[in-house]
Amino acid sequence: MKEKLAILGGIPVRSALLQYGKQWIDEDDIKAVTECLNGDYLTTGPYIQNFEKQFAEVVGAKYAVAVSNGTAALHIACLAAGIGAGDEVITSPITFAASANCALYCGAKPVFADIDAETYQISPESIEQNITSKTKAIIPVHFAGISCDMDKILAIAKQHNLIVIEDAAHALGTAYKEKPIGGISDMTEFSFHPVKTITTGEGGIVTTNNEALYKKLLLYRTHGITRDATQMKHTDQGNWYYEMLSLGYNYRITDLQCALGISQLKKLEIFKKRRKELVKKYDDVFKEWNLLSIPQNPDYSDTTRHLYPIFLELDRFSVGRKVIFDALKAERIGVNVHYIPVYWMPYYQRIGYQKRLCPNAERLYEGLITLPLFPRMKDRDQEDVITAVKKVLNYYKK
Ligand SMILES: *Cc1c(COP(=O)(O)O)cnc(C)c1O
C-alpha cells in the first residue's frame, strides 16, 4: 500500500490529480480512425505513406519512415548508420533510457557526455572530450523540447566523420535557427507516445534527407525484406519474389495509428501555440524566484516544450527534494522527475558504468521536478500548479 501523503494545512489545492502530460483527442481524431477501420487496410496500407509524407513536409525533411514506437525508430536509425560491435555512440545521460539503449541493441557502447548546466542540453565541449577512435555517432537529445547547439554538434561530427542522429522525441514543433528540427542532421527520431506533442498511441518516426539511409530504414523496419528489383540480387524471378537482404525487424506501424497521426498533425500548430502559452506563463512566474531555477532557452531555439522541469535550489530548503515532491503530490499535482541519469540504472551499473561520470547531470538530477504541461491543460489547472508550488516551496524554505 502507498503511504498517505501529508497535506500542508489539511486542504489540498486540487480535489482531483492533474497528470503531468496527456494526449488531446477530439472528434476529428475518432472520425479519422473510424474511417480507417471501415476501409481496406489496417496495416501496410495507404495511411502509412500519407502520414510519412505529411510529417516529412512539416519538419522539412525529404523522407520519413514511421515505425511502431520511438525506441524502434532509434534502433533502425542506429542500424542504418551502420553502428555495430566495437563502436561508441555519444549521448546525454539526462534522457529516457532508449536514447542509449539503441546503441546497446547494436552491440555498440553508449558514452555519456555531460550537459550544459544552464540549458540542460548535451554540451558540445563534453562531446568533444569523449571522442575516441571508436566513436561512430552522436545522439543529441533535445531535452524538454529545447534545441541542442546543433551547429557546434554538426561541426564536431564533420571534423571526426561521425553520424548525427537527433533524439527529438521531445522536440516536434521546435526550430533551430528557424529550421524545424527534423531536417537538420543525418537522421532525426520522433516519438508519438501519448505524452509527446502529437500521438498515435504508440508510434515513432525517423526523418532524413539522405536517400541511401532512407532505403536502409525501410529495410530494417520490415525484416530486412525488399521487393524493390533495383536492390535485389536475383531479378529473373516471378512476381511473388522478394529478398531478405539484412536482418531486420517487424517494427511496422499500423494504418489505424497513421490515420490518427494524420489527424493529430493537423492540430500541431494549435498544440504548439498552447504549449508555448503555458510555458510563458510558468516562466513569467518562476524566472525571478530564487528558490528554483529553470532551463535557459538559447536564442537559436524557437521551442515547443514537451516538459516543464524546475530545478530546486536545495540549499535554500529545510527538507530534501523527496519531501517537496511528495507535498506537491499531496496537493494533487502530478509531478514527475525527468530524468534519472541513464548510467545510474542498475543495468548500466552492472555492465560497468561508474557514478560521477557527468557531474552537471548528476547535480541537476538531484533538484529536478517536472510540472504538468500539456495543451489541454486549462488556465485554471495551471493556476493550481503555481499555487501549489508557491505553497509548498514557501512552507519548506529556510
Ligand atoms: C519518449 C522518448 C523516446 C521514445 O519512446 P517510445 O516510448 O519508444 O516512443 C525516446 N527518447 C526520449 C528522450 C523520449 O522521451
Ligand as a Chemical Component Dictionary entry (heavy atoms), coordinates in Angstrom:
data_LIG
# 
_chem_comp.id                   LIG 
_chem_comp.type                 NON-POLYMER 
_chem_comp.pdbx_formal_charge   0 
_chem_comp.three_letter_code    LIG 
# 
loop_
_chem_comp_atom.comp_id 
_chem_comp_atom.atom_id 
_chem_comp_atom.alt_atom_id 
_chem_comp_atom.type_symbol 
_chem_comp_atom.charge 
_chem_comp_atom.model_Cartn_x 
_chem_comp_atom.model_Cartn_y 
_chem_comp_atom.model_Cartn_z 
_chem_comp_atom.pdbx_ordinal 
LIG C1 C1 C 0 9.586  9.024  -25.498 1  
LIG C2 C2 C 0 11.024 9.021  -25.756 2  
LIG C3 C3 C 0 11.643 8.125  -26.660 3  
LIG C4 C4 C 0 10.910 7.057  -27.409 4  
LIG O1 O1 O 0 9.974  6.443  -26.653 5  
LIG P1 P1 P 0 8.858  5.458  -27.194 6  
LIG O2 O2 O 0 8.015  5.298  -25.965 7  
LIG O3 O3 O 0 9.554  4.213  -27.582 8  
LIG O4 O4 O 0 8.102  6.080  -28.325 9  
LIG C5 C5 C 0 12.991 8.265  -26.905 10 
LIG N1 N1 N 0 13.706 9.216  -26.304 11 
LIG C6 C6 C 0 13.162 10.087 -25.438 12 
LIG C7 C7 C 0 14.013 11.164 -24.852 13 
LIG C8 C8 C 0 11.817 10.003 -25.122 14 
LIG O5 O5 O 0 11.293 10.871 -24.250 15 
# 
loop_
_chem_comp_bond.comp_id 
_chem_comp_bond.atom_id_1 
_chem_comp_bond.atom_id_2 
_chem_comp_bond.value_order 
_chem_comp_bond.pdbx_ordinal 
LIG C1 C2 SING 1  
LIG C2 C3 SING 2  
LIG C2 C8 DOUB 3  
LIG C3 C4 SING 4  
LIG C3 C5 DOUB 5  
LIG C4 O1 SING 6  
LIG O1 P1 SING 7  
LIG P1 O2 DOUB 8  
LIG P1 O3 SING 9  
LIG P1 O4 SING 10 
LIG C5 N1 SING 11 
LIG N1 C6 DOUB 12 
LIG C6 C7 SING 13 
LIG C6 C8 SING 14 
LIG C8 O5 SING 15 
# 
